[in-house]
Every structure is written in structure tokens, then in C-alpha cells.
Amino acid sequence: MPEIRARPAPGGDTRNYGLPFTLDGIEKAVSIRIEGLSRNLVADLPDLSLDLLEIAALVYGCDAAVSRGGPVDTRLGRAWYRDFQIEVPVRCQNLWTRKDVRTALSEVLNFVSGDQFKFTFTAHPGAGGHQEFFKFSPDDGWQADRVMMFSGGLDSFAGALEEMFEHKQQVALVSHFSATKIAPRQKALKAALEGRCGPKSCKHFPVKIQLGKGGNKETTYRTRSFLFAVLGMIVAQSFGRDRVSFYENGVVSLNLPLVANVVSTRATRTTHPKTLNLMTRFFTGVFERTAKIDNPYFWRTKTDVVETIARLGLAEKIRVTNSCADTRNRTEQHPHCGRCSQCIDRRFAVLAAGLEHEDPEEAYAVDLMQGARREVRDREIALSYVRNALDYEVMAPPDLQSCFPEVTDSIGSLGVPPQVGLEQVNALLQRHGKAVAGVMRTKAPKDPAPQSLPALFGDTQREPRLRAGPKVPVAPSPVLQARLILTLQSTSKITINDKIELVGPATVRLLTILAEQHLEAAGAGLDPFDYPCTEAGKLAGLLDVTDESLRRQISRMRGDLRKRFASADPTLSDEFEIIENVPWSGYRLAPDRVDVRRKT
């Protein structure tokens, strides 16, 4: 259980405010840079807002500093869930020690992250006097009608454009960035909005908060959405506004798993309806007045978002927006990787809207329709995206609830009768599915390149299909519910379900190599169906055998296990295929059948 103790920040350069803390006794710090906030906004910033900012920054720093399992998690991903004990000095101690406020804070963080957060609030020595926290710039008395989070993606750009151009609102754009490659795009989009809507239509409030150099151990950053909301609410309260908006299409907000078993916090919960409700409850309690977090785009698809940008006259700026999750490997030539689910979603939406000329295919390192997807993870992400969309197209509400029971969390947070909410969500997903299916039927080349999405998906799959029946519901847990427990006892012995003992050197060596790979994938937080394979040639080399000898060894082992399973436990007689051979990729332990443990 990580223990975190924050200390009041020392004086110094207010352009780079360092919030020091210890993590299990090790010194760390969170850097907070908010140079974009104006002088008149911050001049009256109360102690309560400073407390909020420090709590959110500290939580974000702890999230990044503590791994969810590391490269080899012998507990098969169970370290995904973490328990934090945080002690933090606050200026408004009477507020933060109130039971309702502490409970609301823990609930929103627990849901967003999947972790447990427990707080102890001590008195801050700077209460009532620590105000000049940042470097300020002069301001002209500009006021905001609306406050929204602005990432520079398609959804937030469309939302800003719609508010400013169509609704004639003056909008405060609040951004967080950690990668310097994102900031120029946000600035360019802000300039485009001003050019379209007028010089006083918006103001940009960029924020940079990050853990000290070299401190990052975890990159899922599930608590970042809470940090975003806090920054937005501080700006909103300073302008006398009671509302902060995230603009994100409803298909993403629903948090349904892209791949079976990708559930809970392994998929983002940034704008999940329950997240927004919990945040609203928390901020309303903290400020003791209405403080709402909402998502005006919940009932829109990504295609709707793209069409909004075109309808309002800035389609040429689509290419400037950023969608890719792989910011680290971004280049000027390829600002989008084309492999992550965000890139795939973006490209399908642009094609469905008929605006591909505004989003050149050469901007993607891997083209949606012709690019080769050689990695198992890349193939599964793309194929699962399409499979789900085609299911959505023909899915009835009862099927939706049966296939994706986690949708209940969303429906229960919409403020409408459950059946009405289910039907509305189903209709949203059907529209999304129809758009994706239309692209697959009309845009896929007749002669697709090898390992491209259309080639992998198969010609017959491009036609509309009727569901053969609902999928088996997946339990809402990121831990794979395996039926076979393969235990690494030593370098010379492996057991399966504590009933079958394997001691043959060749068999043990083969399974150990694949088991270590399996553990590493689980510890890295990969989705089970994205676990990588070891190429046949590489595996044969590690075992010092030929490719043909490797195939014979695996075949013999399968036959032996079939007999031994049938003898040890008749219910396992069909479970001898514990090693998968994935075409073009190699071998791996079957992620839907095998759980690996290491005896310590």
C-alpha cells in the first residue's frame, strides 16, 4: 500500500511551482506550470482553489509514480488495482475533513482509476496568505460565457467551434499538456477559432503538470481526467460560472470494451456518465453551490463530430487536430500512428463523412485500409473495432445489455428511465455501427494489401450480418478468469491446476519461455487478446531446435496433455490446446484459457 506524504511547497520561482512529497519515504515532486492563467483571474484565487489544485496534482503524480504491475506481474494483472494512503496539507482543513467531502473525493477517484484512495488532511502553514502561485500575464477584463476542456482533438475543437460560431459564446479553453508536440497544435486551432469567430471569442488557458523527470512508472494516467476537471472548475469559479464541459462523443464515453475482457479502468472513463455525475457531486459539495461537469456531445458519434466541423466552415482544420494516443513517436510526416483505437476511430469517421481530402492518408504511419498491421496487438485492435461496430449496427437493446453488462453503469447515470436510456444508447451505437459498416462496404479496396485491415477481416465479413446470438457477458474485472492454472514451480517442473506435473526438459523449457512472455504482457496491462506471440523462428532458436522439430514438439505435447487432462479431470478434456499458433505471428499461451503463476 503506497504511502504518500505531501509537504507545503517552498518559496521560489513561481513560474515553476514544485509540490514536494514522499512516496514510501522516497523524495519526489510534481511540477505545476500555469503560465496561461491571467493576472486578474488568479489575483482572487481562494485558498480552496489552491487546495483543490494541489490535491489533484498530487493524485496525478502518485498515479504516475506507482506501477500497476511492472513488466513482469506474477499476479497476472492483479496489481492493476492499487491502494493509496495520502497525507496532504490543506488550507481549508475544516472543509476537507468533512465526511461528505472526503467520501465524494474518494468515490470519484476510485471509479475513475479503479484504485482506492484514502486521505488524511493536515493544516497548511500558508492558509490565508499563499496566493501568488503562478506567473501571470496582463488581461483586458475579458469574461467567459462557457468554460470547456480543450485537448486539440476533433471533439473538443468541434465543441468550441459550435459554442463560439453558432451559439455566439465567449469560451475559456482549458488545456493540459505534457508533450511539447501537442501545444503548437492547440495554439494553431485556437488561432483558427479566432479567425472564424472573432478575436474575443475565446481565451486559452494552457496548463502543464507532470511528475519530476524520471519518476514515471505508469502511463495509463487514469486520474488525469480528475486533474482536468479541477483545472476547468478553478477557471469556471473564477469567472463566476457553475459549469465545465468535456466534449467527447458518446461511443467513447460509454467505456464499452473494444476487445472482450477489456473492461473496467483498462478503458478510459474520462467522460463516462457516472464519472461526470460523481464529479458534479464532489464539486458541488466543495464549493457549496452548483458546480456541474457535463458532456454536451454524449449523444453524438465521431462521424457527427466531423460533420459538425465541416458544417461550420472549418473542415480544412481537421488535419490540424490531434487524435493519436502515441504522442511520443509522433513525427511531422506522420502525426498519427494509425494503429491505436483513437486513430482508427478518427479515420473511420472522416471516411464516413466523406471528408478524407481534409485528412490526408499520408498523415497516418499505417493507413486504415491499405497499411500492413504486423503486430498482434495492432491487428486485434483494428479487427475488434470493426467487429464491435458491425454488431452494434444490428444489435437490439436486450442484446446490448446482455453483451455489455457494464453499459448499466452509464444508463443509470443518464437521468432517464432505464429502458429509455437503454434504447437511446442502443440507437447511438447503431448509428456508429452503420457508419463503420458503410465505410467497410464502400471504401475497402477490392484487392487489399496483405495484412491490411480489409484483408484480415475477410471479404465475406464486409456484408451486413445478423447476430447468431448474444455474446457471453464478460465479468467486469480486468483479471482474466482462466480455467487452467499453469504454475512455474522451478526451472525443471511445471504444474497445471496442481493435478498435472510436467518435468520433461524440452516441455518445461518451451512452456517457461511462453509463460514468461505471458506474465510480462499481463504485468504491462495489455488486454488478454493483445498478448504478443513469439515468432516460430525465434522460439526454435531459443530452444535450439529446427522449426520442424518445434512443430513436432508442440504436437506431441498437445497429444500428451489431452490424455493427461482426460485422466486427471474429464471436464478438461478439451483444454489441451494451451498453446496458440497465431497466423503470421507465432506462438503464445492461450490467453482465454491459461493463468500463469510463479511459485515463490
C-alpha positions in Angstrom: 0.0 0.0 0.0 1.9 3.2 -1.2 2.0 5.9 1.5 2.3 9.4 0.3 3.1 12.5 2.4 3.0 15.9 0.8 4.7 19.0 2.2 4.0 22.7 1.6 5.9 23.9 -1.4 9.0 26.1 -0.7 9.2 29.6 -2.0 11.0 30.4 -5.2 10.3 30.9 -8.9 6.5 31.0 -9.2 6.7 30.1 -12.9 7.6 26.5 -11.9 5.8 25.6 -8.7 7.2 22.4 -7.2 4.9 20.4 -4.9 7.2 18.0 -2.9 6.1 14.7 -1.5 7.5 11.4 -0.3 6.4 8.1 -1.7 7.2 5.3 0.8 9.9 7.6 2.1 11.4 8.4 -1.4 11.5 12.1 -2.3 9.5 13.2 -5.3 7.9 16.3 -6.6 5.1 17.4 -9.0 5.9 20.3 -11.3 2.9 22.7 -11.8 3.2 25.3 -14.5 0.1 27.5 -15.1 1.5 30.5 -17.0 -1.5 30.9 -19.2 -3.9 32.0 -16.4 -4.4 35.7 -16.4 -3.5 38.1 -13.6 -7.0 39.2 -12.7 -8.2 35.6 -12.7 -5.6 34.4 -10.2 -5.4 37.6 -8.1 -8.6 36.5 -6.2 -7.9 32.7 -6.3 -9.0 31.5 -2.9 -7.3 29.0 -0.6 -9.9 26.4 -1.5 -8.9 26.5 -5.2 -5.3 26.2 -4.2 -6.1 23.1 -2.1 -8.0 21.6 -5.0 -5.1 22.2 -7.4 -2.6 20.6 -5.1 -4.7 17.6 -4.2 -5.4 16.9 -7.9 -1.7 17.4 -8.9 -0.6 15.1 -6.1 -3.1 12.4 -7.0 -1.9 12.7 -10.7 1.7 12.5 -9.6 1.1 9.4 -7.4 -0.8 7.7 -10.2 2.2 8.2 -12.5 4.8 7.2 -9.8 3.3 3.8 -8.8 3.2 1.0 -11.4 0.2 -1.2 -12.0 2.3 -4.3 -12.0 5.5 -3.6 -13.8 7.0 -5.5 -16.7 6.5 -8.9 -15.0 3.5 -9.1 -12.7 3.4 -12.6 -11.3 -0.1 -12.0 -10.0 -1.4 -11.7 -13.6 -2.5 -8.1 -13.6 -3.9 -8.0 -10.1 -1.6 -5.2 -9.3 -3.7 -3.1 -11.6 -5.7 -2.1 -8.5 -3.7 0.0 -6.0 -4.4 1.3 -2.6 -3.1 4.8 -1.8 -2.8 6.4 1.6 -2.2 10.1 1.1 -1.4 12.8 3.7 -1.7 16.3 2.3 -1.6 19.8 4.0 -4.6 21.9 3.2 -5.6 25.5 3.9 -9.3 24.8 4.4 -8.9 21.9 6.8 -12.4 22.1 8.2 -13.9 21.6 4.7 -11.6 18.7 3.7 -12.2 16.8 7.0 -16.0 16.8 6.4 -17.1 13.2 5.9 -19.3 14.1 2.8 -16.4 15.8 1.1 -13.9 13.1 1.8 -16.4 10.4 0.7 -17.2 12.2 -2.5 -13.5 12.7 -3.3 -12.7 9.0 -2.7 -15.7 7.8 -4.8 -14.8 9.8 -7.9 -11.1 8.8 -7.8 -11.9 5.2 -7.1 -14.3 5.0 -10.0 -12.1 6.8 -12.5 -8.9 4.9 -11.6 -10.1 1.6 -10.2 -7.8 2.3 -7.2 -8.6 3.0 -3.5 -7.7 6.5 -2.3 -7.7 7.4 1.4 -6.8 10.9 2.6 -5.5 12.5 5.8 -5.7 16.3 5.7 -3.3 18.3 7.9 -3.1 22.0 8.4 -1.2 24.0 5.8 1.0 26.8 7.3 0.2 29.1 4.3 -3.5 29.2 5.0 -5.0 32.7 4.2 -1.8 34.1 2.7 -0.4 31.9 -0.1 -1.9 33.5 -3.2 0.8 34.4 -5.7 1.3 31.0 -7.0 1.9 31.4 -10.7 3.5 33.7 -13.3 0.7 36.0 -14.7 0.1 37.9 -17.9 -1.9 41.1 -18.2 -5.6 40.8 -19.1 -8.2 43.1 -20.6 -11.2 42.2 -18.5 -12.4 39.5 -20.8 -15.2 37.3 -19.4 -16.2 33.7 -20.3 -19.7 32.6 -21.0 -18.6 29.0 -21.1 -15.7 27.0 -19.8 -14.6 23.8 -21.6 -11.7 21.4 -21.7 -9.7 21.8 -24.9 -7.4 18.9 -25.9 -6.9 19.8 -29.5 -8.8 16.7 -30.7 -11.7 16.6 -33.1 -14.4 16.5 -30.4 -13.2 19.5 -28.4 -12.4 21.5 -31.5 -15.9 20.9 -32.8 -17.4 21.8 -29.4 -15.5 25.0 -29.2 -16.4 26.0 -32.8 -20.1 25.2 -32.2 -20.2 27.3 -29.0 -18.4 30.2 -30.5 -19.7 30.4 -34.0 -23.2 29.0 -33.7 -24.1 30.0 -30.1 -22.1 33.2 -30.0 -20.5 32.3 -26.7 -17.1 33.6 -25.4 -15.3 30.4 -24.4 -12.5 29.7 -22.0 -10.4 26.9 -23.4 -8.6 25.0 -20.6 -5.9 22.6 -21.7 -3.4 20.2 -20.1 -0.4 19.0 -22.0 2.7 17.1 -21.1 4.1 16.6 -24.6 5.5 19.7 -26.3 4.3 18.3 -29.7 0.7 19.0 -28.7 1.0 22.6 -27.6 1.6 24.0 -31.1 -1.5 22.3 -32.5 -3.6 23.7 -29.7 -2.3 27.2 -30.4 -3.0 26.7 -34.2 -6.5 25.6 -33.5 -7.2 28.5 -31.1 -6.0 30.9 -33.8 -8.3 29.2 -36.4 -11.3 29.6 -34.0 -10.5 33.3 -33.5 -10.2 33.8 -37.2 -13.6 32.2 -37.8 -15.4 33.6 -34.7 -13.6 36.9 -33.8 -10.6 37.9 -31.7 -12.5 37.9 -28.4 -14.4 34.7 -29.0 -12.1 32.7 -26.8 -9.1 32.7 -24.5 -6.7 29.8 -24.0 -5.5 28.6 -20.5 -2.8 26.0 -21.1 -1.6 24.0 -18.1 1.4 21.8 -17.7 1.5 19.5 -14.6 3.8 16.5 -14.5 5.9 14.3 -12.2 9.5 15.1 -11.9 11.9 13.8 -14.6 12.4 10.1 -14.5 9.6 9.5 -11.9 7.0 8.0 -14.2 6.4 4.3 -13.6 2.8 4.1 -15.0 1.5 5.6 -18.2 -2.3 4.8 -18.0 -2.9 8.1 -16.1 -6.5 7.3 -15.2 -6.7 10.2 -12.7 -5.8 12.7 -15.3 -9.5 13.4 -16.0 -9.9 14.5 -12.4 -7.0 16.9 -12.8 -8.6 18.2 -16.0 -11.9 18.8 -14.2 -10.2 20.5 -11.3 -8.4 22.9 -13.6 -11.6 23.6 -15.5 -13.6 24.2 -12.3 -11.0 26.6 -10.9 -11.2 28.7 -14.1 -15.0 28.4 -14.1 -15.4 29.5 -10.4 -13.0 32.4 -11.1 -15.3 33.6 -13.9 -18.4 33.1 -11.8 -19.5 30.1 -13.9 -21.0 26.9 -12.5 -20.3 24.6 -15.4 -17.4 22.9 -17.1 -17.9 20.9 -20.3 -15.9 18.0 -21.7 -16.8 17.4 -25.4 -16.4 13.8 -26.3 -18.6 11.6 -28.5 -20.8 9.1 -26.7 -19.3 6.0 -28.2 -16.1 6.7 -26.4 -17.8 8.0 -23.3 -19.7 4.7 -22.8 -16.4 2.9 -22.0 -17.5 -0.3 -23.6 -14.6 -2.7 -24.1 -13.1 -2.6 -27.6 -11.8 -6.2 -27.1 -13.5 -8.8 -25.0 -12.0 -8.7 -21.4 -11.0 -5.0 -21.9 -13.2 -3.7 -19.1 -13.2 -1.6 -16.0 -10.5 1.0 -15.9 -8.4 -0.6 -18.7 -10.5 1.6 -21.0 -10.8 5.3 -20.3 -13.5 6.7 -18.0 -12.8 10.3 -18.6 -16.3 11.3 -19.7 -18.2 8.2 -18.6 -21.7 9.5 -17.4 -21.1 8.1 -13.9 -17.7 9.9 -13.7 -19.4 13.2 -14.6 -22.1 12.7 -12.0 -19.6 11.8 -9.3 -17.5 14.9 -10.2 -20.6 17.1 -10.1 -21.5 15.8 -6.7 -17.9 16.3 -5.4 -17.5 19.9 -6.7 -21.0 20.9 -5.6 -20.1 19.8 -2.1 -16.7 21.5 -2.1 -18.0 24.9 -3.4 -21.4 24.5 -1.6 -23.2 25.7 -4.7 -24.0 24.2 -8.1 -20.8 23.1 -9.9 -21.6 20.9 -12.9 -19.4 18.8 -15.1 -21.1 17.7 -18.3 -20.6 16.3 -21.8 -22.8 18.1 -24.5 -21.7 15.6 -27.1 -22.7 12.4 -25.4 -25.4 11.7 -28.0 -23.2 12.2 -31.0 -21.0 9.8 -32.8 -17.5 10.6 -34.1 -18.9 11.0 -37.6 -21.4 13.6 -36.2 -18.5 15.5 -34.7 -16.6 15.6 -38.0 -19.7 16.7 -39.9 -20.2 19.5 -37.4 -16.7 20.9 -38.1 -17.5 20.8 -41.9 -20.9 22.3 -41.4 -19.5 25.3 -39.5 -16.9 26.0 -42.1 -13.5 24.8 -40.7 -13.2 21.4 -42.4 -9.7 22.4 -43.6 -8.6 22.4 -39.9 -9.4 18.7 -39.4 -5.9 17.9 -40.4 -4.5 20.1 -37.6 -6.5 18.3 -34.8 -4.8 15.6 -32.8 -6.3 12.2 -32.1 -3.4 9.8 -31.7 -2.6 8.3 -28.3 1.1 7.7 -29.3 2.4 11.2 -28.8 5.9 10.0 -28.0 6.5 8.7 -31.5 4.7 11.5 -33.4 6.6 13.0 -36.4 5.9 15.9 -38.7 5.4 13.4 -41.5 3.2 11.0 -39.5 1.3 12.9 -36.7 -1.0 9.9 -36.4 0.2 6.3 -35.8 -2.9 4.8 -37.5 -2.7 1.8 -35.1 -4.3 3.0 -31.9 -8.0 2.9 -31.4 -8.2 6.7 -31.5 -6.6 6.8 -34.9 -8.9 4.1 -36.2 -12.0 5.8 -34.8 -10.9 9.1 -36.3 -10.2 7.7 -39.8 -13.4 5.8 -40.0 -15.4 8.9 -39.0 -13.6 11.1 -41.6 -14.2 8.5 -44.3 -17.9 8.1 -43.3 -18.3 11.9 -43.5 -16.7 11.9 -47.0 -14.0 14.3 -45.8 -10.9 12.2 -46.5 -9.5 15.0 -48.6 -9.2 17.1 -45.4 -7.4 14.3 -43.5 -4.6 13.0 -45.9 -3.8 9.4 -45.6 -0.1 10.1 -45.6 -0.5 11.7 -42.2 -1.0 8.1 -40.8 2.0 5.9 -40.3 -0.3 3.0 -41.0 -3.1 3.7 -43.5 -6.6 2.4 -42.3 -7.4 0.4 -45.4 -4.0 -0.4 -47.0 -1.5 -0.3 -44.2 0.0 -3.6 -43.0 -0.8 -4.5 -39.4 2.0 -6.8 -38.5 1.8 -6.8 -34.7 -0.8 -9.0 -32.9 -1.9 -6.0 -30.8 -2.4 -3.8 -33.8 -4.4 -6.4 -35.7 -6.7 -7.2 -32.7 -7.4 -3.5 -32.0 -8.4 -2.9 -35.6 -10.4 -6.1 -36.1 -12.2 -5.8 -32.7 -13.2 -2.2 -33.5 -14.8 -3.3 -36.8 -16.4 -6.4 -35.3 -18.0 -4.4 -32.5 -19.2 -1.8 -34.8 -20.9 -4.3 -37.1 -22.5 -5.9 -34.1 -23.8 -2.5 -33.0 -25.4 -1.9 -36.4 -27.8 -4.8 -35.9 -28.0 -5.0 -32.2 -31.3 -4.8 -30.3 -31.4 -3.3 -26.8 -31.7 -6.6 -25.0 -28.6 -7.8 -26.9 -26.7 -4.7 -25.9 -27.4 -5.3 -22.2 -26.6 -9.0 -22.5 -23.3 -8.5 -24.4 -22.1 -5.5 -22.5 -23.5 -5.6 -18.9 -21.2 -2.7 -18.0 -23.5 -0.4 -20.0 -25.8 -0.4 -17.0 -23.4 2.0 -15.2 -23.9 4.5 -18.0 -27.6 4.1 -18.3 -28.1 4.6 -14.5 -26.3 7.9 -14.7 -28.3 9.5 -17.6 -31.2 10.8 -15.5 -33.8 9.0 -17.6 -35.8 5.8 -17.0 -33.6 2.7 -17.6 -35.5 1.3 -20.6 -35.5 4.7 -22.2 -31.8 5.1 -21.6 -31.0 1.6 -23.0 -33.0 2.4 -26.2 -31.3 5.7 -26.7 -27.8 4.3 -26.1 -28.6 1.4 -28.4 -29.7 3.9 -31.1 -26.4 5.8 -30.7 -24.3 2.7 -31.1 -26.4 1.6 -34.1 -25.7 4.9 -35.9 -22.0 4.4 -35.1 -22.1 0.8 -36.4 -23.9 1.9 -39.6 -21.2 4.5 -40.3 -18.3 2.0 -39.8 -20.1 -0.7 -41.8 -20.7 1.7 -44.6 -17.0 2.5 -44.8 -16.1 -1.1 -44.8 -18.5 -1.8 -47.7 -17.7 1.2 -49.8 -14.1 2.3 -49.1 -12.3 -1.0 -48.7 -10.2 -1.8 -51.8 -11.2 -4.8 -53.9 -7.6 -6.1 -53.8 -6.4 -5.3 -50.3 -2.8 -5.4 -49.4 -1.5 -8.3 -47.3 -2.1 -7.9 -43.5 -4.2 -4.8 -44.1 -7.5 -4.4 -42.2 -9.8 -5.5 -45.1 -7.5 -8.5 -45.9 -7.5 -9.5 -42.2 -11.2 -9.1 -41.9 -12.1 -11.1 -44.9 -14.3 -10.4 -47.9 -17.3 -12.2 -46.5 -17.3 -10.1 -43.4 -17.9 -6.9 -45.3 -21.6 -7.7 -45.8 -24.2 -6.9 -43.2 -24.7 -9.7 -40.8 -27.3 -10.9 -38.3 -26.2 -11.9 -34.9 -26.1 -15.6 -34.2 -26.9 -14.8 -30.6 -25.6 -12.7 -27.7 -22.0 -12.9 -26.7 -21.3 -14.4 -23.3 -21.2 -11.5 -20.9 -17.8 -10.6 -19.5 -17.4 -10.2 -15.8 -16.4 -6.6 -15.0 -12.9 -7.3 -13.9 -9.5 -6.8 -15.7 -8.2 -10.1 -14.4 -8.6 -13.0 -16.8 -10.8 -15.7 -15.4 -8.7 -18.7 -16.6 -9.6 -22.3 -16.2 -6.1 -23.6 -16.3 -3.5 -22.5 -13.7 0.0 -23.1 -15.0 2.4 -22.8 -12.2 6.2 -22.3 -12.7 7.5 -24.5 -9.8 11.2 -24.4 -10.8 13.4 -24.5 -13.9 12.6 -28.2 -14.1 9.0 -28.6 -13.1 5.6 -27.0 -14.1 2.2 -28.0 -12.8 -1.2 -27.4 -14.3 -4.2 -27.0 -11.9 -2.0 -28.7 -9.2 -3.0 -32.0 -10.8 -0.7 -32.5 -13.8 3.1 -32.3 -13.3 5.3 -31.7 -16.3 9.0 -32.5 -15.8 10.3 -33.2 -19.3 13.2 -30.7 -20.0 12.0 -29.8 -23.5 8.4 -29.3 -22.5 9.3 -27.3 -19.4 11.7 -25.1 -21.3 9.1 -24.4 -24.0 6.3 -23.6 -21.6 8.6 -21.5 -19.4 9.5 -19.2 -22.3 5.9 -18.7 -23.3 4.9 -18.3 -19.6 7.4 -15.5 -19.1 6.1 -13.7 -22.1 2.5 -14.2 -20.8 3.5 -12.7 -17.4 5.2 -9.8 -19.0 2.1 -8.9 -21.1 -0.2 -9.3 -18.1 2.1 -7.1 -15.9 2.2 -4.4 -18.6 -1.6 -4.2 -18.5 -2.1 -5.5 -22.0 -5.6 -6.7 -22.9 -5.5 -10.6 -23.0 -6.3 -10.8 -26.6 -3.4 -8.4 -27.4 -0.8 -10.6 -25.7 2.1 -10.9 -28.1 3.4 -14.0 -29.8 7.0 -15.4 -30.1 7.8 -16.0 -33.8 8.4 -19.6 -34.6 11.9 -19.0 -35.8 12.8 -17.1 -32.6 11.2 -19.7 -30.4 13.0 -22.5 -32.2 16.3 -20.6 -31.8 15.7 -20.2 -28.0 15.1 -23.9 -27.8 18.0 -24.8 -30.1 15.8 -26.8 -32.4 14.6 -26.5 -36.0 11.3 -25.1 -36.9 10.1 -28.5 -37.9 11.3 -30.0 -34.6 9.4 -27.2 -32.7 6.2 -28.1 -34.5 6.6 -31.8 -33.7 7.3 -31.0 -30.1 4.2 -28.9 -29.7 2.1 -31.5 -31.4 3.4 -34.2 -29.1 2.8 -32.1 -26.0 -0.8 -31.4 -27.1 -1.5 -35.1 -27.5 0.1 -35.9 -24.2 -1.9 -33.2 -22.4 -5.1 -34.3 -24.0 -4.7 -37.8 -22.4 -3.5 -36.5 -19.1 -6.3 -33.9 -18.8 -8.9 -36.6 -19.6 -7.4 -38.8 -16.9 -6.9 -36.1 -14.2 -10.2 -34.3 -14.8 -12.7 -35.3 -17.5 -14.0 -31.7 -17.6 -10.7 -30.5 -19.0 -10.5 -33.0 -21.9 -11.0 -30.2 -24.5 -8.4 -27.9 -22.9 -5.2 -29.5 -24.4 -4.7 -26.5 -26.8 -3.0 -24.3 -24.2 -0.5 -23.1 -26.9 -2.0 -21.0 -29.7 -0.4 -20.7 -33.1 -1.4 -17.3 -34.4 -1.0 -17.0 -38.2 1.9 -14.7 -39.3 2.8 -14.1 -35.7 3.9 -17.2 -33.9 3.1 -18.9 -30.6 1.7 -17.9 -27.3 -0.1 -19.4 -24.3 -3.9 -19.2 -25.0 -5.0 -16.0 -23.1 -8.6 -17.2 -22.7 -7.6 -20.5 -21.1 -4.4 -20.1 -19.2 -3.5 -18.2 -16.0 0.3 -18.2 -15.2 1.6 -18.3 -11.6 5.1 -18.3 -10.3 5.7 -20.3 -7.1 7.7 -18.3 -4.6 
